[in-house]
């Protein structure tokens, strides 16, 4: 077969490589920053800067991703350490849900993925709605007892936190510890882990763009009441990284801006891989409640988005 003849395989490879090369640099940048945070910053540093008023602390926690940008794949073990060190659970969950979206790396990648007049609108809308939802969820979580949220094993570790904190600080103060090596190892592990999910998502998206009859898919995007939950379910299944998922959403041309924003907001908070990772910290009933509550809140917000003028729609 001549090289200049069109083929389904060639179209797939072209779409796959295009999306892959666009998103991979942001994954690399995010995992490097995450690795250095893990190696150089003590786990209780954020708790020291939070105000004493719990509600104000939750509001601040929703913005911590701008200072400590961590993707959703790396945030769960960080949150586990922070909670074990005494960070309030409501603040920890607010930071856990908002940090993968409310951070400069995701803002840059989202702006880069969308072109024209929608780029700034999509970026600000994604960050703004994510911040509002996560802070509101943090207020709700503050009304729950810690025992109804955390697993018993983690609760037992919290009681032993003072002794473990002393050991960790001694380890961090040890000049012989190679923190740079620890940071690079952590970054490489995160990159391989996140990259695997990203490649799977890129393959599915490339198949969607080149191998699937778009007239079938377009039916789901005709109405936001169908398109929004469809895109949210898709974000849950694809399990993409927040530093690159905007490049996937921007390719979904049959869906509205509201549906794309729902995809970009729900996915970093709740997806297949995160359900299993959350299970290491939270009780199963709480994980289910969190998934359903976030789904409904985001769907309702963007379901009303049709009343707001959206560029490019």
C-alpha positions as CSV (number, residue, x, y, z in Angstrom):
1,X,0.0,0.0,0.0
2,X,1.4,3.4,-0.9
3,X,2.2,5.8,1.9
4,X,0.1,8.6,0.4
5,X,-3.1,6.5,0.5
6,X,-5.5,7.3,3.4
7,X,-6.1,4.5,5.9
8,X,-7.9,4.0,9.2
9,X,-4.7,2.9,10.8
10,X,-2.8,5.9,9.6
11,X,-5.6,8.3,10.8
12,X,-5.5,6.6,14.2
13,X,-1.7,6.9,14.5
14,X,-1.8,10.5,13.5
15,X,-4.5,11.4,16.0
16,X,-2.8,9.3,18.7
17,X,0.6,10.9,18.3
18,X,-0.8,14.4,18.0
19,X,-2.7,14.2,21.3
20,X,0.2,12.3,23.0
21,X,2.8,14.9,22.2
22,X,0.6,17.8,23.2
23,X,-0.2,16.4,26.7
24,X,3.0,14.5,27.7
25,X,5.1,17.6,28.6
26,X,2.5,18.7,31.1
27,X,2.4,15.3,32.8
28,X,6.2,15.4,33.1
29,X,6.2,18.9,34.6
30,X,3.4,18.0,37.0
31,X,5.1,14.8,38.3
32,X,8.5,16.6,38.7
33,X,6.9,19.2,40.9
34,X,5.1,16.5,42.8
35,X,8.3,14.6,43.4
36,X,10.1,17.7,44.8
37,X,7.2,18.5,47.1
38,X,7.3,14.9,48.4
39,X,11.0,15.0,49.0
40,X,11.7,18.6,50.3
41,X,8.5,19.7,52.1
42,X,7.6,18.3,55.5
43,X,4.1,16.8,55.5
44,X,2.7,19.1,58.2
45,X,3.9,22.4,56.6
46,X,0.4,23.3,55.3
47,X,-1.2,22.8,58.6
48,X,1.1,25.4,60.1
49,X,-0.1,28.1,57.7
50,X,-3.9,27.4,58.0
51,X,-6.0,29.8,60.1
52,X,-7.6,28.5,63.3
53,X,-11.1,29.2,62.1
54,X,-12.2,25.9,60.4
55,X,-14.4,27.4,57.7
56,X,-11.8,30.0,56.7
57,X,-9.2,27.2,56.7
58,X,-11.3,25.2,54.3
59,X,-11.6,28.3,52.0
60,X,-7.8,28.6,52.1
61,X,-7.3,24.9,51.5
62,X,-9.2,25.1,48.2
63,X,-6.4,27.5,47.0
64,X,-3.4,25.5,48.2
65,X,-3.1,23.8,44.8
66,X,-1.8,27.1,43.5
67,X,1.1,26.9,45.9
68,X,1.5,23.1,46.1
69,X,0.4,21.8,42.7
70,X,-0.1,18.0,42.8
71,X,-1.9,15.9,40.3
72,X,-4.7,13.5,41.4
73,X,-2.5,10.5,41.1
74,X,0.0,11.9,43.7
75,X,-2.4,13.7,46.0
76,X,-3.9,10.7,47.7
77,X,-0.7,9.5,49.5
78,X,0.1,13.1,50.3
79,X,-3.3,13.6,51.9
80,X,-2.8,10.4,53.9
81,X,0.4,11.7,55.4
82,X,-1.2,15.1,56.1
83,X,-4.2,13.6,57.9
84,X,-1.9,11.4,59.9
85,X,0.0,14.5,60.9
86,X,-3.1,16.1,62.2
87,X,-4.4,18.2,59.3
88,X,-8.2,18.5,59.7
89,X,-10.0,16.1,57.5
90,X,-12.3,18.7,56.0
91,X,-9.3,20.8,54.9
92,X,-7.5,17.7,53.7
93,X,-10.4,16.6,51.5
94,X,-10.9,20.1,50.1
95,X,-7.2,20.3,49.1
96,X,-7.3,16.8,47.8
97,X,-10.2,17.6,45.4
98,X,-9.2,21.1,44.4
99,X,-5.4,20.7,44.0
100,X,-5.5,18.7,40.7
101,X,-7.5,21.5,39.1
102,X,-6.8,24.8,41.0
103,X,-3.1,24.9,40.1
104,X,-1.0,26.9,37.5
105,X,0.1,23.8,35.5
106,X,-3.5,22.8,34.8
107,X,-4.4,26.4,34.0
108,X,-1.6,26.5,31.4
109,X,-2.5,23.1,29.9
110,X,-6.2,24.0,29.7
111,X,-5.5,27.3,28.1
112,X,-3.2,25.6,25.6
113,X,-5.7,22.9,24.7
114,X,-8.4,25.3,23.7
115,X,-7.9,27.8,21.0
116,X,-9.5,31.1,20.1
117,X,-11.9,33.0,22.4
118,X,-12.9,30.0,24.4
119,X,-9.4,29.3,25.9
120,X,-9.6,31.9,28.7
121,X,-13.3,31.2,29.3
122,X,-12.8,27.5,29.6
123,X,-9.7,27.9,31.9
124,X,-11.4,30.3,34.3
125,X,-14.7,28.4,34.3
126,X,-13.0,25.1,35.1
127,X,-10.9,26.5,38.0
128,X,-13.8,28.7,39.3
129,X,-16.4,25.9,39.4
130,X,-13.9,23.4,40.8
131,X,-13.0,25.7,43.6
132,X,-16.6,26.5,44.5
133,X,-17.6,22.8,44.5
134,X,-14.7,21.6,46.6
135,X,-15.0,24.4,49.2
136,X,-18.8,23.7,49.4
137,X,-18.0,20.0,49.8
138,X,-15.5,20.8,52.5
139,X,-18.1,22.7,54.5
140,X,-20.4,19.7,54.3
141,X,-17.6,17.3,55.3
142,X,-16.9,19.5,58.4
143,X,-20.3,18.4,59.7
144,X,-19.3,14.7,59.6
145,X,-17.5,12.8,62.3
146,X,-14.0,11.7,61.5
147,X,-14.9,8.1,62.3
148,X,-17.5,8.1,59.6
149,X,-15.0,9.1,57.0
150,X,-11.6,7.6,57.7
151,X,-10.7,3.9,57.9
152,X,-10.0,2.5,61.3
153,X,-6.4,1.8,60.5
154,X,-5.7,5.4,59.7
155,X,-7.5,6.5,62.8
156,X,-5.2,4.3,64.9
157,X,-2.2,5.8,63.1
158,X,-3.4,9.3,63.9
159,X,-3.2,8.5,67.6
160,X,0.5,7.6,67.1
161,X,1.2,10.7,65.0
162,X,3.4,12.6,67.4
163,X,6.1,9.9,67.6
164,X,6.1,9.3,63.8
165,X,6.4,13.1,63.2
166,X,9.5,13.2,65.3
167,X,11.1,10.4,63.4
168,X,10.2,12.0,60.0
169,X,11.6,15.4,61.0
170,X,14.8,13.6,62.1
171,X,15.0,11.9,58.7
172,X,14.4,15.1,56.8
173,X,17.1,16.9,58.9
174,X,19.7,14.1,58.1
175,X,22.2,15.7,55.7
176,X,23.2,12.2,54.3
177,X,19.7,11.6,52.9
178,X,19.7,12.2,49.2
179,X,16.6,14.3,48.8
180,X,17.2,14.9,45.1
181,X,17.4,11.2,44.4
182,X,14.2,10.7,46.4
183,X,12.5,13.5,44.4
184,X,13.5,12.0,41.0
185,X,12.5,8.5,42.0
186,X,9.1,9.8,43.2
187,X,8.7,11.8,39.9
188,X,9.6,8.8,37.7
189,X,7.1,6.5,39.5
190,X,4.4,9.1,39.2
191,X,5.2,9.7,35.5
192,X,5.1,6.0,34.7
193,X,1.8,5.5,36.6
194,X,0.1,8.6,35.2
195,X,1.5,8.0,31.7
196,X,0.0,4.6,31.5
197,X,-3.5,6.0,32.2
198,X,-2.9,8.9,29.8
199,X,-1.8,6.6,27.0
200,X,-5.0,4.5,27.5
201,X,-7.1,7.6,27.4
202,X,-5.3,8.9,24.3
203,X,-5.9,5.5,22.5
204,X,-9.6,5.6,23.3
205,X,-9.9,9.2,22.2
206,X,-8.0,8.5,19.0
207,X,-10.3,5.6,18.3
208,X,-13.3,7.8,19.1
209,X,-12.1,10.4,16.6
210,X,-11.1,8.1,13.8
211,X,-12.8,4.8,14.0
212,X,-16.3,5.5,15.4
213,X,-19.2,6.8,13.3
214,X,-19.5,10.3,14.6
215,X,-23.2,10.4,13.8
216,X,-23.8,7.9,16.6
217,X,-21.7,9.9,19.1
218,X,-23.3,13.3,18.0
219,X,-26.6,12.1,19.3
220,X,-25.3,12.2,22.9
221,X,-24.1,15.8,22.4
222,X,-27.3,17.2,21.0
223,X,-28.6,18.0,24.5
224,X,-26.7,19.1,27.6
225,X,-29.0,17.0,29.7
226,X,-27.6,13.9,28.0
227,X,-24.2,15.2,27.0
228,X,-23.2,16.4,30.5
229,X,-23.7,13.1,32.3
230,X,-22.2,11.3,29.3
231,X,-19.0,13.3,29.5
232,X,-18.8,12.9,33.2
233,X,-19.1,9.2,33.0
234,X,-16.5,9.2,30.2
235,X,-14.1,11.2,32.4
236,X,-14.7,8.6,35.2
237,X,-13.9,5.7,32.9
238,X,-10.9,7.3,31.1
239,X,-9.1,8.2,34.4
240,X,-7.0,10.9,32.8
241,X,-4.5,13.2,34.5
242,X,-5.7,16.7,35.1
243,X,-2.6,18.1,33.5
244,X,-3.5,16.6,30.1
245,X,-7.3,15.9,30.1
246,X,-8.0,19.2,28.4
247,X,-6.3,18.0,25.3
248,X,-8.8,15.0,25.3
249,X,-11.9,17.2,26.0
250,X,-10.9,19.7,23.2
251,X,-11.2,16.9,20.7
252,X,-14.8,16.1,21.6
253,X,-16.2,18.4,19.0
254,X,-19.8,17.1,19.2
255,X,-20.2,18.2,22.8
256,X,-21.0,21.6,24.2
257,X,-18.6,23.7,26.3
258,X,-20.8,22.9,29.3
259,X,-20.3,19.2,28.8
260,X,-16.6,19.6,28.3
261,X,-16.3,21.6,31.5
262,X,-18.2,18.9,33.4
263,X,-15.7,16.4,32.0
264,X,-12.8,18.6,33.1
265,X,-14.2,19.2,36.6
266,X,-15.5,15.7,37.6
267,X,-12.7,13.6,36.2
268,X,-9.8,14.9,38.4
269,X,-12.0,14.6,41.5
270,X,-13.4,11.1,40.9
271,X,-12.4,8.4,38.4
272,X,-11.8,4.6,38.3
273,X,-8.3,4.7,39.6
274,X,-9.1,7.3,42.3
275,X,-11.9,5.1,43.7
276,X,-9.4,2.4,44.6
277,X,-6.9,5.0,45.9
278,X,-9.5,6.6,48.0
279,X,-10.4,3.2,49.4
280,X,-7.0,3.2,51.2
281,X,-8.0,6.2,53.3
282,X,-11.8,6.5,53.4
283,X,-14.6,4.1,54.2
284,X,-16.4,2.7,51.2
285,X,-19.7,4.4,52.1
286,X,-18.0,7.7,52.2
287,X,-16.3,7.2,48.8
288,X,-19.7,6.3,47.3
289,X,-21.3,9.3,48.9
290,X,-18.5,11.6,47.6
291,X,-18.8,10.2,44.1
292,X,-22.6,10.7,43.9
293,X,-22.6,14.1,45.6
294,X,-19.9,15.5,43.4
295,X,-21.6,14.1,40.3
296,X,-24.9,15.7,41.1
297,X,-23.4,19.0,42.1
298,X,-21.3,19.4,39.0
299,X,-24.2,18.1,36.7
300,X,-26.6,20.6,38.2
301,X,-24.2,23.6,37.9
302,X,-23.3,22.9,34.2
303,X,-26.9,21.8,33.5
304,X,-27.8,25.5,34.1
305,X,-24.9,26.7,32.1
306,X,-27.1,27.2,29.0
307,X,-28.4,30.4,30.6
308,X,-24.9,31.9,30.5
309,X,-23.3,33.1,27.2
310,X,-20.5,30.7,26.3
311,X,-18.0,31.8,23.6
312,X,-17.9,29.5,20.6
313,X,-21.3,27.9,21.2
